Amino acid sequence: MKALITAGGHGTRLRPITYTQNKHLIPIANKIMLQYAIDYVKEAGIREIGIIINANDNSIQNVFGNGENLGVEITYIHQDKPLGLAHVVKISQSFIGDENFIFYLGDNILVGGVKPFINDFNEMNSNCHLVLSQVLDPNRFGVAEVIKNSIISIEEKPISPKSDLAVTGIYIYDSNIFEAVNNIAPSKRGELEISDAHQYLIENDFDITYSEITGWWKDTGQPSDLLDANRLVLDNIQGDNNGSIRNSSVKGEVSIGTNCQIENSNINGPMIIGNNSIIKDSVIGPYSSIGEECKIISSNIEHSIIMDGCNISNISKNIKSSLLGKNVKISSSKDSNQGRYLLGDQSNIEL
């Protein structure tokens, strides 16, 4: 079995962060988002991985290379334009060949990995195996209509969903999926929809089975989803200390990186602090991820993702439910009646 993982798209809902980096390289609990997907398929025994990337975007390749350091073999497949998930499958046919494969959307995070779903696919011996999850907002997803344990229809982002069962970004196929993606027409938005490919399989009597996620699953397409995923991952973190702690309180599970300096601060887990970061006279956590080479002085942070190289000092208000990109600097103004801001397109600031 092979794996096909998406790492393209433009991440418009995560701007301005994604103006300067691929969204799949955003860290969740200080681990690159795409790394979770690679680890999941590797844990399932898969070594040959195709990663879909945007044309002229080498950022993913620069981070993961050929996969040798991870114990996998990565092939990069370029998608010139975002023409839909079924188009992703279509252009990957030469890589997949006649093998079964798992198609994994690289911005999905879940508990327990994908091995149980692959086992279900193998046991049920179907042509297509979908992973479903009950959600409160099914109109954001492809939605499966299930009657008597059988999927009878799938509709992409319906106005009036027929169920609350979202089709997650985890699909397992045999080679018959290529018949489907080569026989569907573009949708009204000009894309080859994966839901239409699934509906083709249903209408042409191919065997479609499913598993339902019993734990948590997050599609991290929006900032709030990233923060939720960060919280859920941190709930399972194990504390360790590789830094220096002076006159400080550390409560709960906290992972402290090498050469970190923590002074006169309260650190409340679960949370993680990257290597070479400095925290002084501050209250940090819970549910926060502090990247590497950060410096936080006299500030309070909770439920946030702070990426590498950030410098935060003397902020009187709590920083909460925030997502800061790399090398962001936040400091107090000497004049309490005015502030000075340098913000990129589509920035969001609340004071």
Secondary structure, DSSP 8 states (H G I E B T S, - for coil): -EEEEE--S--GGGTTHHHHS-GGGSEETTEEHHHHHHHHHHHTT--EEEEEEETT--HHHHHHTTSGGGTSEEEEEEESS---HHHHHHHTHHHHTTS-EEEEETTEEETT-SHHHHHHHHHHT-SEEEEEEE-S-GGGSEEEEEETTEEEEEEES-SS-S-SEEEEEEEEE-TTHHHHHTS----TTS---HHHHHHHHHHTT--EEEEE--S-EEE--SHHHHHHHHHHHHTT---EE-SEEES-EEESSEEE-TT-EEES-EEESSEEE-TT-EEES-EE-SSEEE-TT-EEES-EEES-EE-TT-EEE---S-EES-EE-TT-EEE--SSTT-------TT-----
